[in-house]
Amino acid sequence: MPFWIVLRMELKINDEKIPVSMSWSGGKDSAMALWKLMNSDEFQVVRLHTTFGEETKRVGMHGIPEELIEMQADSIGLPLDKLYFPASGDNLAYETVINAYLDELQSSGIGHIGYGDIFLEDLRKYREDKLALRGFEGVFPLWEKDTSGLIQEFFSTGFETKICAADADLISEKWVGESISEEFIKDLDQKVDPCGENGEFHSYCFAGPIFKSSIEVLVGETTQKSYDIFLANGEKGKKHFWFSDIKKA
């Protein structure tokens, strides 16, 4: 039996809705975007997909281990497709992995990808341009939402999330490993986006309306890592990030 037929039987796909595979980081924006799509009259999320480092088995700048993403997918009740890319960070290698995955989705009758992006125009354009080359479309349920309002909606709907990584130049170490809260938002410098949309912080969502049950986690030690970057003047510089060792309880 073809794979897509099995998928439709298992997930009871609504023929009146457009099937979507959700790009899933495990953080609050992914969670909010998924929640909105779950309540959509137009779309139905039928799969999640996450990219992991081939060697680390962790999610990019979030640093979240594969096991915790698997636990989220299990609690949400959706299949998780795990994509691995080499540590070199080569963009071509990343695109090769994504294209192979799009091949699989295409054969399953899925032509839409969901994202949690809010206002990064260049990133959205990059995604849409690459998808268009394959005949896919992006779905952006949080696009151009006011981030101050969005974080309040996140709180009011019952989501809970731990800060797993943060820009050490902008955010105090004391918040790393803690839950995002009203107090945390009030403590942020004005130049920091309330949703961390510019990469100021990343999170791991462990409770909320998309989950059948909350995920029990332990917070270990906080470490700092430095990365080489290119400054606006073209010179090399350093960027420092805090990482919290969040793991299964």
Buried (B, 14 or more C-beta within 10 A) or exposed (E): EEEBEEBBEEBEBEEEBBBBBBBBBBBBBBBBBBBBBBEBEEBBBBBBBBBBBBEEEBBBBBBBBBEBBBBBBBBBEBBBBBBBBEEEEEEEBBEEBBEEBBEBBBEBBBBBBBBBBBBBEEEBEEBBEBBEEEEBEBBBBBBEBEBEEBBBBBEEEEBBBBBBBBBBEBBEEEBBBEBBBEEBBEEBEEEBBBBBBBBBBBBBBBBBEBBEEEBEBEBEEBEEEEEEEEEEEEEEEEBEBBBBBBEEE
